[in-house]
Amino acid sequence: MSSLLAVLAVFSDYQDLASRLSVAQVEMFIALARHLKPRIALQVSTPDAPPPTLPRAIHDFLSSATGADDLSIKLCWEALKVHIWELDACEANPALYRGIFEEHAYPLGIGFRDLMPPTRVCLEPACQLIDPLTHGVSGRLLQKEYIHPGVLFSHDLGPLPVWTSSWWCSNCTTRYYHNYSVDNRLGPDTQRVYYNTQLPAVIQISDHFFVTAQLCEWIANQMVCAWVSGSNNARIYNQMFPPPALPSDWKWSTELTCEQVWDAFFLHALLLHHERHANPLQLPEHAASHDERLSTALAARNSTMVGPGQQDWAHACNLCCKIVQQADGNPGIIRSFVTDGITMGHPACGQHNCQNPLPSGRARFCTVHQHLDRLCCARTNGSPCPHPRTHGSRTCDIEEHKKLETRYTDRGRAMFQLKQRLTKLNISQMYSSIGQSRRRNANEGHGGDSDDDVDGDDLCPSKPETGNRTLRARFGRSRTHNEELCVGSCGVIIGRATMFGSEAPSSVIQFWKTLFPTKKSLPSCMWHDNNCTILRMLERAEDTYFKHIALPVDVFHFKCKHKESDLFCSMNCNPMQWADLQVDGKWAFNSSAAEQANVWMGGFRAIVREMRPDRAIFLGKFLVMYFSVDLVWIM
């Protein structure tokens, strides 16, 4: 306010008002009017001057909250409106005024943190108006305000009832919402265009639900640091904040759900990406669900993170790099990276190594291979049975194949099998990633989803000790084989890829070539537990892409997993043959960094198992980015 003397002068001109209101009432009036200033400003075409009178709902609220009569509120606004308008809008102290809003404002359709578009004029170039006198350019004033109720899940006050408004341009028919605008002239191709590249403080996740950006950050940190799932994030939030007081006719739930947590997480992550790249996010307006609306943007984001698209791809520090003197006397640098995979197993197409997305969360095949769903589920020596399945069954009329389905049905009903499934999946929650060693899934060699696999050998008690399996059937969905990580010896993850079919050496080679697209971008040393097989494959193919870098087997696997009789491995992959990998009789680099990163990554196995591939891949890459950023910050 301009000055205390100015306020006192106002009351000297309004002697009747000074006798009607106490100091506490005037103080509350000013605090609430400043809080509601953005909503009051909607009554005028320009924000430079206050409206002559208050909107009816706000007038009634101020009267009820302060205990003043109608005439006193009218006089108080008439006397103080200029001084209030000189002040910036300021949120009232929640500890003092939130209860007042619950009792007096909510029944009138006024929320504690109401939401509205950031502009009152149309932003389309075609709607610009030129003042004939000043030749100034301004946008066309928006009209036809539409207000509807919603729920804001805040990080500090819990769930709040809010009223959000949207505005419409009568010239171009573009409608403006809190986060984005929609040009309705485009018909079915209409897009939600977010206003700018700066992350909004409040994010709309559906028509009636909003979240604060800080709550999204809290959710992401919970996931990265403690492997908290979407459902547990929602449960924690609902336990932290009791339900607010609501109007009697309120019909929107104030409980945060698992679906809303994931919608908030993915939309917030997309907005962060577009903020980083300084281009506004666009999403389709006409979609069956918010999940479908995000799918195209998630797929596009996944494609940008392939190869060197990871944020910390160019990371270098004294834990993953070493300065050495080259043969010509000039200094050189050795960069050390480790590659390894971990079974995560999110749903994928049942056709081996198919990377097409599934049409739904319960589908077994993509649209291209959907015809395979009509065939028998049994496989003999890896070859699918060509016969169609019988009506009401997943196998054909071959007796051995029928027995597989009978065994599958019986196994699903047995209580002891539930424990066996958890044991095989190895998905019990890890409490700490420090000091833990990685344990592979029991089905790592087969691509996961073992609880939906039945072996014909299990039907025979005289199965040979060799364990050969000739007849199998998969009744459930197939799952991806593993997630492949490329990790600096410092622990920073620079690349990640999903192996759909297997962790074959050829797939690892392709992963490396995609991650390091030129020979100059290759590091000096690439550790892998199967580098001897990779080298054999490169030599047979006469591939010289990795000719000038070291490809040792990591120290643990070379000592414990590789045979001394394998002369090729001993001669080409023994890390001892590279002197630059040692310093004073100790290893210069941590060759188990990927194993340690996999311990952290494994905590998300239970979370991603039921996710669609586009969401699971995006989640993995986003969490890897968070993990690496935190690790770099610690360094």
C-alpha positions in Angstrom: 0.0 0.0 0.0 1.3 3.5 -0.8 1.5 4.5 2.8 -0.2 4.2 6.2 -1.0 7.9 6.1 -2.9 7.4 2.8 -5.0 4.7 4.4 -5.8 6.9 7.4 -6.6 9.7 5.0 -9.1 7.5 3.3 -10.9 6.7 6.5 -11.0 10.4 7.4 -13.0 10.8 4.2 -15.3 7.9 5.2 -16.2 8.7 8.8 -19.2 6.4 8.7 -17.0 3.4 7.6 -14.5 4.0 10.4 -17.3 3.6 12.9 -18.7 0.5 11.2 -15.5 -1.7 11.0 -12.8 -2.7 13.5 -9.1 -2.7 12.7 -9.2 -6.5 12.5 -12.1 -6.4 10.0 -10.2 -4.0 7.8 -7.0 -6.0 8.0 -8.9 -9.2 7.0 -10.7 -7.3 4.1 -7.4 -6.1 2.7 -5.7 -9.6 3.0 -8.7 -11.4 1.4 -9.1 -8.8 -1.4 -5.4 -9.1 -2.3 -5.7 -12.8 -2.3 -8.7 -12.6 -4.7 -7.3 -9.8 -6.8 -6.7 -12.1 -9.9 -10.4 -13.1 -9.8 -11.6 -9.6 -9.2 -9.5 -8.4 -12.2 -11.6 -10.6 -14.5 -14.4 -8.0 -14.2 -12.5 -5.3 -16.1 -11.1 -5.2 -19.6 -7.7 -3.8 -18.5 -5.9 -4.7 -15.3 -4.7 -1.1 -14.8 -7.7 0.0 -12.8 -9.9 -1.7 -10.3 -13.6 -2.4 -11.1 -16.0 0.0 -9.5 -17.8 -2.8 -7.6 -17.0 -6.3 -6.5 -18.4 -9.4 -8.1 -21.4 -10.6 -6.2 -19.9 -13.8 -5.0 -16.8 -12.1 -3.7 -18.8 -9.4 -2.1 -20.9 -12.0 -0.3 -17.8 -13.9 0.8 -16.1 -10.8 2.2 -19.2 -9.9 4.1 -19.6 -13.3 5.5 -15.9 -13.8 6.4 -15.4 -10.4 8.0 -18.9 -10.2 9.7 -19.6 -6.9 8.0 -22.9 -5.9 6.5 -23.4 -5.2 2.7 -23.1 -1.5 3.0 -19.8 -1.7 4.9 -18.3 -4.0 2.3 -19.4 -1.6 -0.5 -17.9 1.4 1.3 -14.7 -0.5 2.2 -14.1 -1.4 -1.4 -14.9 2.1 -2.6 -12.5 3.5 -0.1 -9.6 1.0 -0.5 -9.8 -0.3 -4.0 -7.2 2.0 -5.4 -4.7 1.2 -2.7 -5.4 -2.5 -3.0 -4.9 -2.3 -6.7 -1.5 -0.8 -6.2 -0.4 -3.9 -4.4 0.6 -7.2 -5.9 -1.7 -10.1 -5.5 -0.6 -12.1 -2.5 -1.8 -15.4 -1.1 -3.4 -15.1 2.3 -1.7 -17.0 5.2 -3.2 -20.5 5.0 -2.9 -21.0 8.7 -5.1 -18.0 9.3 -7.5 -18.0 6.3 -7.9 -21.5 4.9 -10.6 -22.4 7.4 -12.4 -19.1 6.5 -12.4 -20.2 2.8 -13.7 -23.7 3.7 -16.6 -22.2 5.7 -17.5 -19.1 3.7 -16.0 -19.3 0.2 -16.4 -22.8 -1.0 -20.3 -22.7 -0.9 -20.1 -19.6 -3.1 -17.8 -21.3 -5.7 -14.6 -19.5 -4.6 -11.5 -21.6 -3.9 -8.4 -20.9 -2.0 -6.2 -21.3 -5.1 -8.5 -20.8 -8.1 -6.9 -21.3 -11.5 -7.3 -19.3 -14.7 -5.5 -18.7 -18.0 -2.4 -16.6 -17.9 -3.7 -14.2 -20.6 -6.9 -12.2 -21.1 -6.2 -11.5 -24.8 -5.9 -13.8 -27.8 -2.3 -14.8 -28.7 -3.0 -15.7 -32.3 -1.3 -13.3 -34.8 -4.5 -13.0 -36.8 -6.3 -11.6 -33.8 -3.9 -8.7 -33.2 -5.5 -5.2 -33.1 -3.8 -2.0 -34.0 -4.8 1.2 -32.1 -5.4 3.9 -34.8 -4.1 6.6 -32.5 -1.1 5.1 -30.8 -0.4 2.4 -33.5 0.2 0.0 -30.6 -0.5 -3.7 -31.1 -2.6 -5.7 -28.7 -4.5 -9.0 -28.8 -8.3 -9.3 -29.1 -9.9 -9.4 -25.6 -11.2 -12.9 -24.7 -14.8 -13.5 -23.9 -17.4 -16.0 -22.6 -15.8 -17.1 -19.4 -16.6 -20.7 -18.4 -16.0 -21.8 -14.8 -16.1 -25.3 -13.5 -15.0 -26.9 -10.2 -12.0 -29.2 -9.8 -9.5 -30.5 -7.3 -5.9 -29.3 -6.9 -3.5 -31.8 -5.3 -1.0 -29.4 -3.7 2.4 -30.3 -2.1 1.8 -28.1 1.0 -1.9 -28.0 1.8 -3.1 -31.3 0.5 -6.1 -31.6 -1.8 -8.0 -28.3 -2.3 -11.3 -27.6 -4.0 -10.7 -25.1 -6.8 -12.7 -23.3 -9.5 -10.9 -23.0 -12.9 -11.9 -20.7 -15.7 -11.4 -20.8 -19.5 -11.9 -18.0 -22.0 -12.8 -18.0 -25.7 -11.8 -15.8 -28.6 -14.9 -14.8 -30.7 -12.7 -14.2 -33.8 -10.7 -17.4 -34.1 -12.6 -19.6 -31.7 -9.5 -20.5 -29.8 -10.2 -21.4 -26.1 -7.6 -20.7 -23.4 -7.2 -22.9 -20.4 -4.9 -22.8 -17.4 -2.0 -24.6 -19.1 -2.7 -24.5 -22.8 -4.8 -23.2 -25.6 -7.0 -25.2 -28.1 -7.6 -23.9 -31.7 -11.0 -25.4 -32.5 -10.7 -24.6 -36.2 -8.5 -27.7 -36.7 -11.3 -30.2 -36.1 -10.1 -33.8 -35.3 -6.5 -32.7 -35.6 -6.9 -30.1 -32.8 -3.9 -29.9 -30.5 -3.4 -28.7 -26.9 -0.6 -26.2 -27.3 1.1 -25.3 -24.0 1.7 -21.6 -23.6 5.5 -21.4 -23.2 8.5 -23.5 -22.5 8.6 -22.7 -18.8 7.3 -25.4 -16.4 4.0 -24.2 -14.9 3.6 -24.2 -11.2 0.3 -26.1 -11.5 -0.3 -28.8 -14.0 -3.7 -29.9 -15.3 -3.8 -33.7 -15.6 -7.5 -34.1 -16.5 -10.6 -32.0 -16.9 -11.2 -31.6 -13.2 -7.9 -32.5 -11.5 -4.6 -30.5 -11.1 -1.3 -31.1 -9.3 1.4 -28.7 -8.3 4.8 -29.1 -10.0 6.4 -29.5 -6.6 4.2 -32.5 -5.8 5.4 -34.0 -9.1 9.0 -33.5 -8.0 8.2 -35.1 -4.7 6.7 -38.1 -6.5 9.7 -38.5 -8.8 12.1 -38.3 -5.9 10.2 -40.9 -4.0 10.5 -43.2 -6.9 14.2 -42.6 -7.5 15.3 -42.7 -3.9 13.0 -45.4 -2.4 11.4 -47.3 -5.3 7.9 -46.1 -4.3 5.3 -47.2 -6.8 2.4 -45.0 -8.1 -0.1 -46.7 -5.8 2.1 -46.3 -2.7 2.8 -42.6 -3.6 -1.0 -42.1 -3.7 -1.4 -43.9 -0.4 1.3 -41.9 1.3 -0.2 -38.6 0.1 -3.7 -39.5 1.2 -2.4 -40.4 4.7 -0.4 -37.2 4.9 -3.3 -34.9 4.2 -6.8 -35.5 5.7 -9.8 -34.8 3.4 -10.7 -31.1 3.3 -14.0 -29.6 4.2 -16.2 -29.6 1.1 -19.5 -28.0 0.0 -22.5 -30.3 0.4 -23.0 -30.7 -3.4 -19.4 -31.5 -4.1 -18.9 -34.6 -6.4 -15.2 -34.7 -7.2 -13.0 -37.1 -5.1 -10.2 -35.5 -3.1 -8.3 -38.8 -2.8 -5.2 -39.0 -5.0 -5.3 -42.2 -7.1 -2.6 -44.4 -8.7 -3.7 -43.4 -12.2 -3.5 -39.7 -11.3 0.0 -40.2 -9.9 1.2 -41.7 -13.2 -0.6 -39.1 -15.3 1.1 -36.4 -13.3 4.5 -38.0 -13.4 4.5 -38.5 -17.2 3.1 -35.1 -18.0 5.5 -33.3 -15.7 8.4 -35.3 -17.2 7.3 -34.3 -20.7 7.0 -30.6 -19.7 10.5 -30.7 -18.2 11.9 -32.2 -21.5 10.2 -29.5 -23.6 11.4 -26.8 -21.1 15.0 -28.1 -21.5 14.7 -27.9 -25.3 12.8 -24.6 -25.4 9.8 -25.8 -27.5 6.2 -25.9 -26.3 4.6 -29.3 -25.7 1.6 -30.2 -28.0 -0.8 -33.0 -27.2 -4.0 -34.2 -29.1 -7.2 -32.6 -27.8 -9.5 -35.4 -28.9 -8.4 -38.6 -27.2 -10.3 -41.4 -25.5 -8.3 -41.0 -22.3 -5.4 -39.0 -20.8 -3.3 -42.1 -21.1 -3.9 -42.3 -24.8 -3.3 -38.5 -25.2 0.2 -38.9 -23.7 1.2 -42.0 -25.7 2.4 -40.2 -28.9 4.4 -37.7 -26.9 6.0 -40.5 -24.8 6.9 -42.4 -27.9 8.5 -39.3 -29.5 10.5 -38.7 -26.3 11.7 -42.3 -26.2 13.0 -41.9 -29.8 15.0 -38.8 -28.9 16.8 -40.7 -26.0 18.0 -43.5 -28.2 21.8 -43.5 -28.6 23.5 -40.4 -27.4 20.2 -38.8 -26.3 20.7 -39.4 -22.6 21.3 -36.1 -20.7 24.7 -37.3 -19.2 26.0 -39.0 -22.3 29.0 -36.8 -22.5 29.8 -37.1 -18.7 33.4 -37.2 -17.7 35.0 -37.2 -14.2 38.1 -38.4 -12.4 36.3 -41.7 -11.5 35.5 -42.7 -15.1 38.4 -40.9 -16.9 42.2 -41.0 -16.5 44.8 -38.8 -18.0 47.8 -40.8 -19.4 50.9 -40.0 -21.4 50.7 -41.4 -25.0 53.6 -42.9 -26.9 54.2 -39.6 -28.8 54.6 -37.8 -25.4 51.2 -35.9 -25.6 48.6 -36.4 -22.9 45.6 -38.6 -23.6 42.5 -39.6 -21.9 41.1 -43.0 -21.1 37.3 -43.3 -20.6 36.0 -46.4 -18.9 32.4 -47.7 -19.3 30.7 -50.9 -18.2 27.7 -52.6 -19.9 25.4 -55.1 -18.3 21.7 -56.0 -18.3 19.0 -56.7 -15.8 15.7 -58.5 -16.3 12.7 -56.1 -15.9 10.1 -57.8 -18.0 7.4 -55.4 -19.1 4.7 -56.7 -21.5 5.8 -57.1 -25.1 4.5 -58.8 -28.3 4.6 -62.6 -28.2 6.5 -62.7 -31.5 10.2 -63.1 -30.7 12.1 -59.8 -30.8 9.1 -57.8 -32.0 9.3 -54.2 -30.8 5.8 -53.1 -32.0 3.6 -51.7 -29.2 0.8 -53.7 -27.8 -2.7 -52.4 -28.6 -3.9 -52.8 -25.0 -2.5 -53.7 -21.6 -3.8 -57.2 -21.8 -3.0 -58.0 -25.4 -0.6 -60.9 -26.1 0.4 -59.7 -29.6 0.8 -56.5 -31.5 -1.6 -55.6 -34.3 0.8 -57.0 -36.9 1.1 -60.4 -35.3 -2.5 -60.5 -33.9 -3.3 -63.5 -36.1 -0.9 -65.6 -34.0 -3.2 -65.4 -31.0 -5.5 -67.8 -32.8 -2.9 -70.5 -32.8 -2.0 -73.1 -30.2 0.2 -71.8 -27.4 2.5 -74.9 -27.3 6.0 -74.9 -28.7 8.2 -77.9 -29.6 11.9 -77.2 -29.5 11.1 -73.5 -29.8 8.9 -73.9 -32.9 5.3 -72.8 -32.4 2.5 -75.3 -33.0 0.9 -74.4 -36.4 -2.5 -75.8 -35.4 -5.4 -73.4 -34.4 -6.5 -73.6 -30.8 -9.9 -75.2 -30.1 -12.9 -73.2 -28.9 -12.6 -72.1 -25.3 -9.0 -73.3 -25.0 -5.6 -71.9 -25.7 -4.2 -75.2 -27.1 -5.1 -77.4 -30.0 -6.6 -80.9 -29.8 -3.3 -82.7 -29.4 -3.4 -84.5 -26.1 0.1 -83.5 -24.9 -0.8 -79.9 -25.5 -4.0 -80.2 -23.7 -2.2 -81.6 -20.7 0.0 -78.4 -20.6 -3.1 -76.2 -20.3 -4.5 -78.5 -17.6 -1.3 -78.2 -15.6 -1.3 -74.5 -16.1 -4.8 -74.2 -14.7 -4.1 -76.4 -11.8 -0.9 -74.6 -11.0 -2.7 -71.3 -10.9 -5.1 -72.6 -8.3 -2.5 -74.0 -5.9 -1.6 -71.8 -3.0 2.0 -73.0 -2.8 2.6 -71.8 -6.3 2.0 -68.2 -5.3 5.1 -68.3 -3.2 7.0 -70.0 -6.0 6.1 -67.2 -8.4 7.5 -64.6 -6.0 10.7 -66.6 -5.6 11.2 -66.9 -9.3 10.4 -63.3 -10.0 12.7 -62.1 -7.2 10.8 -58.9 -6.8 10.8 -58.4 -3.0 11.4 -54.8 -2.0 15.1 -53.9 -1.5 15.6 -51.6 1.5 19.0 -50.3 0.5 21.1 -50.4 -2.7 24.3 -50.1 -0.7 26.3 -53.2 -0.3 23.8 -55.4 -2.2 24.9 -57.6 -5.1 22.8 -58.1 -8.2 20.8 -61.3 -8.4 19.5 -62.4 -11.8 16.0 -63.5 -12.4 15.7 -67.2 -12.6 14.3 -66.9 -16.1 16.8 -64.5 -17.4 17.8 -66.8 -20.2 14.2 -67.2 -21.3 12.8 -63.7 -21.3 10.6 -63.7 -18.2 6.9 -64.3 -17.6 7.8 -67.7 -16.2 4.6 -67.9 -14.2 2.7 -68.2 -17.5 5.1 -70.8 -18.9 4.5 -74.6 -18.6 7.1 -77.2 -19.5 6.2 -80.6 -20.9 9.1 -82.0 -19.0 7.5 -81.1 -15.7 4.8 -83.7 -16.5 7.3 -86.5 -16.4 9.0 -87.5 -13.1 11.9 -89.1 -15.0 13.2 -85.9 -16.5 16.9 -86.2 -17.4 19.4 -84.4 -15.2 20.4 -82.3 -18.2 17.1 -80.5 -18.0 16.4 -80.5 -21.8 13.0 -78.9 -22.4 11.4 -79.9 -25.7 7.7 -79.0 -25.2 6.6 -75.7 -23.7 3.6 -73.5 -23.7 3.2 -69.8 -22.9 -0.3 -68.9 -21.9 0.2 -65.4 -20.7 1.9 -62.3 -22.2 5.5 -62.3 -23.3 7.8 -59.9 -21.7 11.0 -58.1 -22.7 14.2 -59.9 -22.0 16.2 -57.3 -20.2 17.2 -53.6 -19.9 20.8 -53.0 -21.0 22.7 -50.2 -19.2 26.0 -48.5 -20.2 27.4 -47.0 -17.0 30.5 -45.0 -16.4 32.9 -46.5 -13.9 31.8 -43.6 -11.7 28.3 -44.9 -11.7 26.7 -42.4 -14.0 24.3 -44.0 -16.5 25.0 -42.7 -20.0 22.8 -45.0 -22.1 20.0 -47.6 -21.9 18.3 -49.9 -24.3 15.5 -52.5 -24.0 16.4 -55.9 -25.3 13.1 -57.4 -26.5 14.3 -60.9 -27.5 17.6 -61.7 -25.8 20.8 -60.2 -24.5 22.7 -61.7 -27.5 26.2 -60.4 -28.4 24.8 -59.1 -31.7 22.3 -57.0 -29.7 25.0 -55.6 -27.4 27.1 -54.7 -30.4 24.2 -52.9 -32.0 23.5 -51.1 -28.7 27.1 -49.9 -28.5 27.0 -48.7 -32.2 23.8 -46.8 -31.5 25.1 -45.3 -28.3 28.4 -44.3 -29.8 27.5 -43.5 -33.4 31.0 -42.6 -34.6 34.4 -44.2 -33.9 35.6 -40.9 -32.4 32.8 -41.0 -29.8 33.9 -44.5 -28.5 35.4 -44.6 -25.1 38.8 -46.2 -24.6 37.6 -49.2 -22.6 34.3 -51.0 -22.6 33.8 -53.7 -19.9 31.3 -56.5 -20.5 30.9 -59.9 -18.9 30.7 -61.6 -22.4 33.3 -59.6 -24.3 35.1 -62.7 -25.4 32.0 -63.9 -27.4 31.6 -60.4 -28.7 35.2 -60.3 -30.0 34.8 -63.6 -31.7 31.7 -62.4 -33.5 33.4 -59.2 -34.5 36.4 -61.1 -35.9 34.1 -63.5 -37.9 32.3 -60.5 -39.4 35.5 -58.6 -40.0 34.0 -55.7 -38.1 36.7 -53.2 -37.2 34.4 -50.6 -35.5 35.8 -51.4 -32.0 39.4 -52.3 -33.2 41.1 -49.5 -31.3 39.5 -49.8 -27.9 39.9 -52.3 -25.1 37.2 -54.8 -24.6 38.1 -56.6 -21.3 35.8 -58.9 -19.3 35.0 -57.3 -16.0 37.2 -58.4 -13.1 34.6 -60.4 -11.2 33.3 -62.4 -14.2 36.8 -63.0 -15.6 37.9 -64.6 -12.2 34.8 -66.5 -11.4 32.8 -67.2 -14.6 35.3 -67.7 -17.4 37.3 -70.9 -17.8 41.0 -70.8 -17.7 41.0 -73.3 -20.6 39.5 -70.6 -22.9 42.7 -69.4 -24.5 40.9 -66.8 -26.7 39.3 -65.1 -23.7 42.6 -65.2 -21.7 44.6 -63.7 -24.5 42.1 -61.0 -25.6 39.9 -60.1 -22.7 42.1 -60.4 -19.6 42.1 -56.9 -18.0 45.7 -57.4 -16.8 47.0 -57.0 -20.3 46.2 -53.3 -20.3 48.6 -51.5 -18.1 46.6 -48.2 -18.2 43.8 -50.0 -16.4 45.9 -50.3 -13.3 47.4 -47.7 -10.9 50.0 -48.8 -8.2 48.9 -52.4 -8.4 45.2 -51.6 -8.1 42.5 -51.3 -10.7 42.1 -47.7 -11.9 38.4 -48.1 -12.7 35.4 -49.8 -11.1 34.4 -52.6 -13.5 31.3 -53.5 -11.5 29.6 -50.2 -11.8 26.9 -51.6 -14.0 26.2 -54.4 -11.6 25.8 -51.8 -8.8 23.5 -49.7 -11.0 21.4 -52.8 -11.7 20.8 -53.2 -8.0 19.1 -49.8 -8.0 17.3 -50.5 -11.3 16.0 -53.8 -10.0 13.9 -52.0 -7.4 11.6 -50.9 -10.2 10.9 -54.5 -11.5 7.6 -54.8 -9.7 6.5 -51.3 -10.8 7.1 -51.7 -14.6 5.8 -55.3 -15.0 2.3 -54.3 -15.9 3.2 -51.1 -17.8 2.8 -50.6 -21.5 6.2 -50.6 -23.3 6.1 -46.9 -24.2 5.5 -46.0 -20.5 7.9 -48.5 -19.1 10.7 -47.4 -21.5 10.0 -43.7 -20.8 9.9 -44.3 -17.0 13.2 -46.2 -17.1 15.0 -43.4 -19.1 13.6 -40.6 -17.0 14.5 -42.3 -13.7 18.0 -43.0 -15.1 18.3 -39.3 -15.8 17.2 -38.4 -12.3 19.6 -41.0 -10.8 22.6 -39.7 -12.8 21.8 -36.1 -12.0 21.7 -36.9 -8.3 24.9 -38.8 -8.6 26.7 -36.0 -10.4 25.5 -33.6 -7.8 26.9 -35.7 -5.0 30.3 -35.9 -6.8 
